[in-house]
Amino acid sequence: MHPARRPQLGQHFLRDPRLRRRIAESLDLLPDDLVVEIGPGHGEMTELLAQRAPQVTALEIDAHLAELLQEEFGGRSGIEILQADILATDLGSLCRRHGRAQCFVFGNLPYYITSPILHHLFSFASCIRAMALLMQREVAERVVAQPGSRAYGYLSVLAQLHAQPRITLEVPPGAFSPPPQVDSALVDFRMVPRFVSWTTGEIRAFLDFVKRCFAQKRRNLRNNLAGIYARNGLEQALMREQVLPNARAEQLTLEQFGRLFRRLHVRCC
């Protein structure tokens, strides 16, 4: 008998065995992958992951669930259960401990902290080969959105700076226990870094810049950036990058954001 969920942790457990198999079969796992599983819950996916990879490290923040998982899988070679918060986990150290340069990340993410988890994972992008993450469909659509669409925003740029994300499976509420009030989707992230010559500090500053560009989506780009850069310099940079004065952030591609940032950054630093 499974223990009661803790609502404050946003727990929705995958209960549909056919869907679990479909998800497992869709994963782009390699024979020597280290799989890091975020939020294994009752181990619904842990066994299936272990059948497809030589090492699975499952991170469960719920102490009671972690204890039950340890009882079930503790003696199994190739399965490691850790009571840990992904937001406090150093993926680089975890990979090195297992003698790997990179890992594959799988997770059924709590809806209320999906964005912080994505930020944390992308901060370890060089340690991640690929990811497959279950999340609220609305968030998934923002992650994969293209310029010009209503869903395109900061999260789109963040994800596409580090990866090529695509929705591979749509998951109805009834596949979970208890069922959430919204649809979910599985997003596959093939890690393909952009702006590889940039330093970590430049990437961090760039993301702060993009966040400011999207600060108020109804305002145009020039107005969102007016408090940071001198008006003449900003207008010259926009003109040189062939960005219309009344353009909004949602109209710019990742490459345009990158060029505009570099032009403004070099100009004022």
BELVENQUI-V852706 format. One record per residue. N is the residue number from 1. PHI is phi in whole degrees, -180 to 180 (NA if undefined). PSI is psi in radians with two decimals (999 if undefined). D_LAST is the distance of its C-alpha to the last C-alpha in Angstrom with 2 decimals. Layout:
BEGIN
N;PHI;PSI;D_LAST / N;PHI;PSI;D_LAST
END
This chain:
BEGIN
1;NA;2.25;60.60 / 2;-79;2.53;56.87 / 3;-70;2.79;55.49 / 4;-66;2.58;54.27 / 5;-74;2.80;50.67 / 6;-110;1.81;48.27 / 7;-54;-0.58;46.84 / 8;-66;-0.28;43.90 / 9;-95;0.02;42.67 / 10;64;0.65;42.89 / 11;-82;2.16;45.46 / 12;-135;1.92;47.02 / 13;-91;2.42;48.97 / 14;-72;1.98;49.75 / 15;-106;-0.25;53.52 / 16;-85;1.89;54.38 / 17;-64;-0.59;55.44 / 18;-67;-0.70;55.42 / 19;-67;-0.69;51.86 / 20;-59;-0.74;50.86 / 21;-66;-0.71;52.44 / 22;-60;-0.75;50.75 / 23;-63;-0.84;47.34 / 24;-60;-0.73;48.14 / 25;-70;-0.38;49.43 / 26;-84;-0.22;46.33 / 27;-74;2.41;43.94 / 28;-88;1.16;42.54 / 29;-90;2.52;43.52 / 30;-103;2.75;44.01 / 31;-60;-0.42;46.92 / 32;-111;0.32;44.81 / 33;-68;2.45;42.30 / 34;-92;2.08;41.39 / 35;-100;2.19;41.36 / 36;-103;2.02;39.56 / 37;-101;2.18;41.27 / 38;-96;2.13;39.67 / 39;65;1.12;42.33 / 40;-68;-0.29;45.57 / 41;64;-2.07;47.67 / 42;-93;0.19;51.29 / 43;85;0.38;50.43 / 44;-55;-0.66;51.03 / 45;-106;-0.25;48.76 / 46;-59;-0.82;48.72 / 47;-62;-0.77;52.03 / 48;-65;-0.65;51.13 / 49;-66;-0.72;47.85 / 50;-67;-0.44;49.76 / 51;-74;-0.27;52.19 / 52;-117;-0.07;49.42 / 53;-144;2.58;47.22 / 54;-73;-0.36;48.24 / 55;-143;2.18;46.03 / 56;-122;2.15;45.06 / 57;-111;1.99;43.19 / 58;-102;2.19;43.59 / 59;-105;1.97;41.42 / 60;-122;2.11;43.33 / 61;-78;-0.47;42.12 / 62;-76;2.00;45.60 / 63;-60;-0.70;47.59 / 64;-68;-0.77;50.95 / 65;-64;-0.70;50.01 / 66;-61;-0.67;48.53 / 67;-65;-0.76;51.86 / 68;-66;-0.68;53.86 / 69;-65;-0.66;51.74 / 70;-64;-0.69;52.25 / 71;-65;-0.64;56.00 / 72;-80;-0.70;56.01 / 73;-114;-0.07;53.73 / 74;-55;-0.57;53.56 / 75;-90;0.01;56.09 / 76;-85;2.23;54.66 / 77;-68;2.36;53.16 / 78;90;-0.02;49.78 / 79;-124;2.17;49.02 / 80;-120;2.21;46.98 / 81;-108;2.16;46.77 / 82;-123;2.28;44.12 / 83;-80;1.84;43.89 / 84;-157;2.68;40.13 / 85;-97;2.15;37.36 / 86;-57;-0.57;35.14 / 87;-69;-0.25;32.18 / 88;-113;0.21;32.81 / 89;-100;2.24;33.67 / 90;-88;1.79;31.71 / 91;-67;-0.51;32.59 / 92;-63;-0.81;31.45 / 93;-65;-0.69;33.95 / 94;-62;-0.78;36.58 / 95;-62;-0.81;36.34 / 96;-62;-0.64;36.57 / 97;-62;-0.52;39.56 / 98;-98;0.20;41.34 / 99;69;0.51;40.41 / 100;-119;2.60;38.25 / 101;-85;-0.52;34.81 / 102;-142;2.92;34.62 / 103;-136;2.93;36.58 / 104;-107;2.25;37.74 / 105;-106;2.22;37.07 / 106;-124;2.47;39.67 / 107;-163;2.54;39.81 / 108;-102;1.65;41.54 / 109;-80;2.39;38.71 / 110;-62;2.31;39.48 / 111;-59;-0.65;38.42 / 112;-76;-0.22;36.88 / 113;-128;0.48;34.26 / 114;-61;-0.83;33.62 / 115;-63;-0.82;29.94 / 116;-59;-0.65;29.18 / 117;-66;-0.76;31.18 / 118;-61;-0.77;29.33 / 119;-57;-0.80;25.95 / 120;-64;-0.80;27.50 / 121;-62;-0.76;29.08 / 122;-69;-0.37;26.02 / 123;-70;-0.26;24.20 / 124;-114;0.54;26.97 / 125;-56;-0.63;26.90 / 126;-68;-0.31;27.36 / 127;-95;0.00;30.54 / 128;-116;2.19;32.05 / 129;-80;-0.75;34.06 / 130;-163;2.87;34.99 / 131;-141;2.68;35.73 / 132;-137;2.02;38.37 / 133;-129;2.26;37.92 / 134;-86;2.27;40.29 / 135;-152;2.98;38.67 / 136;-56;2.37;39.43 / 137;-59;-0.67;39.83 / 138;-59;-0.71;37.63 / 139;-69;-0.72;34.70 / 140;-58;-0.72;35.66 / 141;-66;-0.58;35.54 / 142;-69;-0.66;32.01 / 143;-62;-0.72;30.97 / 144;-95;-0.03;32.48 / 145;-61;2.60;31.79 / 146;-107;2.77;30.54 / 147;-54;2.46;28.41 / 148;96;-0.26;30.53 / 149;-91;2.73;32.68 / 150;-65;-0.51;32.98 / 151;-79;-0.25;32.36 / 152;-70;2.26;28.99 / 153;-165;-2.79;26.15 / 154;-56;-0.77;23.61 / 155;-63;-0.59;26.26 / 156;-63;-0.82;26.96 / 157;-66;-0.76;23.41 / 158;-56;-0.88;23.28 / 159;-67;-0.75;26.64 / 160;-80;-0.18;26.18 / 161;-68;-0.56;22.92 / 162;-109;-0.32;25.18 / 163;-154;3.00;28.66 / 164;-110;1.65;31.16 / 165;-86;2.55;32.96 / 166;-150;2.54;36.36 / 167;-80;2.15;39.10 / 168;-108;-0.29;42.16 / 169;-158;2.37;44.56 / 170;-102;2.37;45.24 / 171;-123;2.11;46.93 / 172;-77;2.78;49.16 / 173;-56;-0.62;49.46 / 174;-66;-0.17;52.95 / 175;-78;-0.18;51.66 / 176;-112;2.78;50.43 / 177;-132;2.09;52.29 / 178;-71;2.74;51.88 / 179;-70;2.31;50.73 / 180;-72;3.02;47.42 / 181;-90;0.03;47.40 / 182;-134;2.84;45.04 / 183;-76;2.75;44.98 / 184;-122;2.97;42.99 / 185;-151;2.58;41.65 / 186;-95;2.18;40.98 / 187;-112;2.22;37.63 / 188;-95;2.27;37.27 / 189;-115;1.91;33.84 / 190;-92;1.99;33.69 / 191;-72;1.95;30.58 / 192;-134;1.62;28.66 / 193;-67;2.50;24.99 / 194;-110;2.84;22.45 / 195;54;0.83;19.12 / 196;-65;-0.34;20.71 / 197;-84;-0.13;18.22 / 198;-77;2.60;15.44 / 199;-79;2.89;15.15 / 200;-59;-0.70;16.55 / 201;-64;-0.68;13.34 / 202;-67;-0.71;11.86 / 203;-62;-0.76;15.23 / 204;-63;-0.77;15.23 / 205;-66;-0.64;11.96 / 206;-62;-0.77;13.44 / 207;-66;-0.63;16.68 / 208;-62;-0.69;15.37 / 209;-63;-0.81;13.93 / 210;-64;-0.71;17.38 / 211;-60;-0.70;19.20 / 212;-67;-0.65;17.70 / 213;-60;-0.60;18.69 / 214;-97;0.16;22.19 / 215;-54;-0.77;22.39 / 216;-132;1.76;25.15 / 217;-64;-0.42;26.62 / 218;-79;-0.29;28.72 / 219;-89;2.70;25.84 / 220;-78;2.92;24.02 / 221;-60;-0.73;20.51 / 222;-61;-0.74;19.28 / 223;-69;-0.64;20.87 / 224;-67;-0.48;19.56 / 225;-101;-0.06;15.89 / 226;-61;-0.56;16.66 / 227;-79;-0.12;15.96 / 228;-106;-0.74;12.32 / 229;-116;2.61;11.07 / 230;-60;2.49;12.60 / 231;-58;-0.82;15.84 / 232;-63;-0.77;15.77 / 233;-64;-0.69;12.46 / 234;-66;-0.78;13.76 / 235;-67;-0.62;17.16 / 236;-66;-0.73;16.17 / 237;-64;-0.76;14.39 / 238;-62;-0.72;17.53 / 239;-66;-0.76;19.79 / 240;-67;-0.49;18.45 / 241;-92;0.15;18.86 / 242;57;0.69;22.26 / 243;-102;2.15;21.82 / 244;-62;2.54;24.22 / 245;-57;-0.56;23.08 / 246;-97;0.22;25.51 / 247;-67;2.55;24.75 / 248;-101;2.78;24.64 / 249;-58;-0.61;22.67 / 250;-66;-0.16;25.96 / 251;-92;-0.20;26.20 / 252;-90;2.47;23.18 / 253;-80;2.93;23.74 / 254;-58;-0.75;21.75 / 255;-63;-0.70;20.66 / 256;-65;-0.72;19.54 / 257;-59;-0.77;17.46 / 258;-62;-0.81;15.86 / 259;-67;-0.71;15.21 / 260;-65;-0.75;13.95 / 261;-60;-0.83;11.49 / 262;-63;-0.71;10.19 / 263;-64;-0.80;10.19 / 264;-71;-0.66;8.39 / 265;-66;-0.80;5.80 / 266;-66;-0.63;5.37 / 267;-67;-0.64;5.93 / 268;-107;0.03;3.84 / 269;-115;999;0.00
END
